[in-house]
């Protein structure tokens, strides 16, 4: 068993994007706790065990999703002529049986970390919340696997965008915020939508790049259904929608100009919009995936810091 092949299948470059929502939700949650405590010593987000356990849980879900995606597309033959980095099952570097075992091991480890996160966040006195979040964890695992695995894989019917928006955006941000505060503020949904839109933009770029191969393999992504030109307009909507919802949150909670730090992350995102608009060769969009993913990660850090330093 080649460890390097499993590291490639884990697709480490996707991890910064996956934890972006956790960063935003955690910063906002800790800021809320500090604001109501009025203590001389403030809680520091990245020094809390909840933060790191949430990060590890999310990474586990993402690696499981990547393994399942590699496995599902591999056994269906969808990766035979793909553009970009090679997939391990379709290339033969990992057998389907080995990948299934890796998925089982990843699921078990992630569940253990998730249970520990739930206990640290809620203890024994919030049993209802614990059950709720454990259920959300199970749902995340099921959603990660069903993306490409099985005859009813929703990644093959155009619903992948919905999954990414809900789990990478709303659940990630609002859920991590709730882990700290045990409350829900509706304005927190605004940056959650921003993260959801940007994460979906990464998927849309991936599907724009792979449109021809996906069409041949009956993988009916939203790009296949919409066509190139409408999918490009959809991409513009996602990028600008993320900007607008973040700005609305700042407008509603304005305290300092530092809250606009996140605009720096939109410089490469605007360049991405320009590149997508001019693109004629889908394979050339491969490098744009990293640009948008890392810009989303940068947005999360700058938004979190800017919203909490005043």
N, C-alpha and C positions, 0 to 999 in steps of 0.2 A: 504494500500500500504506500503510494507516494504522497508524503505530507504536502509537498509543494503543489501538487494538483488540487488538493483540498483547499489550500490557501488561495489558489487562483479561483476556485469555484466559489469561495466565500466573497470574492469581489470586494476587496477592502476599500476600494475607491468609493463605494456607495455608502460607507459607514458615516462620514461627516454629514451627509444629507439626512440620514435616518435619525440622528440625534439632535438635529436643529430644533425640532419642536420641543424636545425635553429641555434644551437650554433656555428657550424663551419662557416656557411655562414655569420652570424652576426659578428663574430670575424674578419673574412677576410674583410668584408665590412667596418667596423669601422677602421681597420688598413689602408685600402686604403685611407679613408678620412683623417686620421691623417697624412699620408705620403705626401699628396698633399697640406695640409693646412699649414704645418710648423709652427703651433701655439705652444706657450709655454705651454698652457693647453690642454691636450689631451682628446679626447672623450673616455669615459669608456663604454664598450659594455653593461654591465649589468645595467647601469644607464640610458639607452636610452628608451623612451617609445616604440619605434619601436620594440626593442628586446622583451619586455614583452607582447606586443600585438601580436607579431608573435608567441610567446610561447603559449599564451592562445588560439589563433586561431588553432594552430596545435593540442593542447590538445583536443579542441572541435571536430576536425576532427577525432582524434583517438578514443575518447569516442563514437562518432557516429558510427564509423566503428565497434567497439566492440559490441555495441548494435545491429547493423544490422547483425553482424556475429552470435550473440546469437539467434536473431530472425529467421534468414534465416535457420540456421542449426537446430534450434528447431522445426520449423514447417515442415521441411523435414525429421525429425527423424534421422539426422546424428549424434546427440550427445547422443544417447541412451546408448551406451557402450563405451564412450570415456574415455581415460586415462587422468589423470591430474585433475585440478580443475573443479568442476561441473558447468554446464551452467544453467542459471536461467529459461529460457523458457522450456527447455526439462525436467527440474526437477519439473516444476509446481510452482516454487516460484514466477514467474512473468507470467502473461497471455500474449498471443500474442497481444491482444488489448492494454494492459498497455505498452508493449514494443514499439509498434508502436507510441503511444502517447509520450513516452520518446524520441524516435527518432525525432519526429516532433519538440519537445521543444528544443532538443539539436541542431538541424539544425538552428532554428530561432536565438538562442543565439549566435551560432558560426558565423552566417552570420552578425549579428550586430557587433560583435567584429572584423570580417574581414573588414567590411566597415570602421570602425574606424581606423583600421591599414592602410588601403589604403589611407584614408584621411590624416593621420599623415605623411605617407611616401611621398605622391605625391602632397598633397594640391589640389588646384583648377586649378593650371597652367599646370598639366600633365594629362589632361583628358584621353588621349589615353592609358597611362600606367594604369590609374585607371580602365578603361573598361577591359583591358587585364587581370589584376589581379583579378577583380571581376569574369570574365569568368573562370579563373583558379580555383577560390574558388568554383564556381558552379560545375565545372568538378570534383573537389576533393570530393564534397558531393555525386555526382552521382556515382563516382567510389567506395566510401566507402560503399554505399548502395548496389550496384550491385555486390559486391564481393560474397555474398552468397544468396541474395534475388532475386527471380524471376526464370523463367524457363531458362533464358540465363545467369545465374550467372557465371561469368568467373572464380571464385574460384573453380568451379566444372569441369572446362575444362583445367586446367593447366596453366592459365594465371595470377594466383595470384602473381607469382614471378615477372612478368613484371610490375604489378601495384606497388608492393613494391619498386622495383628498381627505377622506374620513380618518384613516389611521395615522398618516404622517402629519396631517394638519390638526383637525379638530380633537381627536382623541389624545394625540401626543401633547399638545399645548394645554388644553383644558384639563386633561387627566393629570398631568404632572403638577399643574397649578393646584388642583384639588387635593393631591397628596399632601401638600403643605398646609393648606388653609381650611380644608373640609367645607369649603363654600364654593359657589360658582358666581362669578361676576360676568354679566353678559358682554361687557366691553372686551373681556379677554378673548371672546370669539373672533374679534377683529384681527389681531396678530395670528390667531390660529388659522384663519382663512388665508392670510398672507403666506404662511408656511405651507398650507395645503395647496395653494395656487402654484407656488414656486416648485414644490415637489412634483406636482402634476405636470408642470412645464418640462421637467427633466424626462419624465416618462413620454411625453408628447414628442420631444426631440428624438428619443430612442425609436419611437414608432414611425416618425418621419423618415429617419435613416433607414429603417428596415421595411418600409412599406411594400416594396416589390416582393421581397422574400416572404413577408407575412401573407400577402395576397395569394401567392402560389401555394402556400402551406395551409390555406383556409384559416389563418389566424386573423379574425375580423376585428382588429383593433379599431379604435375610434378614428384613427387616421385613414385606415382602409375604407371605413364607412363614409367619411366626410370627403375624402379626396385631398390632394396636396394643398390647393389654394385655400379651402375652408379650414383645413387643419392649421395652416399658417396664421390665419385670422384668429383662430382659437388660441394659438400660442401667444399672440399679442395681447389678447384679452387676459390670459393668465398672468403675464408679467405686469401689465398695467393695473390689473385688478389687485395684485399683491401690493403694489405701491399705494393705491388709493386706500385700501383698508388699513394699512399701517399708518398712513397720514391721518385718517379719521380717528384712530385710537389716540394719536399724539394730540390732535385738536381737542378731544374730549378730556384728556388728562394732562394738558400742558403745564409744565412747571419750569422747564429749562430748555435752552436751545440745544443742549446735549442730546435731547431726545430725538433730534434729527440726524444723529450720527449715522444711522442706518442707510441714509441716502447715498453714502459712499459705495455701498454694495450694489446700488442700482446703476452705477457707471458701467461695469462690465455687462450687466443685464440689458442695458439699452444698446450696447454694442452687439449683443447677441440677437436682439430683435432685428437690427440692421442686417446682420449676417443671414438670418433665416429668410428675411424678405428677398434678399438677392440670390439665395441659393438655388442652383440648378442641378447640382450633383448631390444626391442624398448622402452618399458615403462621406462627404466632406463635413457633415454635421457631427461626426463622431467626437471631434475635439470640443465641440460646443457643450457636450454633456458634462464634462468636467468643469467647464466655465460656469455653467448655471448651478451645478451642485455645490461647488465651492463658494459661489456668490451667495447662495442660500445659507450656507454655514456662516459666512461672514455677516450676513444680515442678522442672523440669530444672535451672534455675539454682540454686535454693535447695538442692536435693538435692546437686548437685555441690559447691557451696561448703561446705555443712554437713558433707559427708563428707570434706573435705580440709583444713579449717582447724585441726584439733587437732594 
